[in-house]
Amino acid sequence: MKVLRSLTTFVGIVVCICGCATTGTNGVVQIGPDTYMIGGLGKFTDFSGSAVKARLYQQASEFCRSKGGVMVPLNSTAEDSKPNQYASAEIQFKCVPEGR
């Protein structure tokens, strides 16, 4: 019984630590025709929202390239890290056919 309790406690701690290690919801979300957004949190070593935003623009470019287009920025926000808060950013963009 004591071993089961220790194992349960260990698994709970591992789950909590893994949950804290995430860096936001990474993924492109469609918000309109050919219009998308992506947001995310910085890593532990990121202090600048601009660094997060740059990474998001890279992801957006790769996403549009996979659809055969190019990324055109529309809007963005970023917030630098503070005590107990990771740096964060959100971008909105369009994917347009290449050559337009």
Buried (B, 14 or more C-beta within 10 A) or exposed (E): EEEEEEEEEEEEEEEEEEEEEEBBEEEBEEEEEBEBBBBBBBEEEBBBBBBBBBBBBEBBBEBBEEEEBBBBEBEBEBBBBEEEEBBBBBBBBBBEEEEE
